[in-house]
């Protein structure tokens, strides 16, 4: 990912002692911090892993299985960002790891053609 200028961060900005799902309220709590990080880094493209993170970040219900390779836009402080929901590739999401890898490769090609 780094060779393509892709960097990874976490919306929750925290970890838990066990593998319990993180509540939406935790993600919403850290959303302003992530948006500030995005303003500073100014990425061309944002990849969102999983239904929950995609939904919280985009402010609408997102089903990755229904919107694979679909671009969403998010405006942060007047700047538009291209966002792509992708299956979460670890934990219970391992059953979708092939789709996640396929979608990430597709996004890399999209970046190459859209942002030359």
Buried (B, 14 or more C-beta within 10 A) or exposed (E): EEEEEBEEEEBBBEEEEEEEEBEEEBBEBBBEEBBEBBEEEEBEBBBBBBBBBBBBBBEEEBEBEEBBEEEBEBEBEEEEBBBBBBBBBEEEBEEBEEBBEBBBEBBBEBBEEEEE
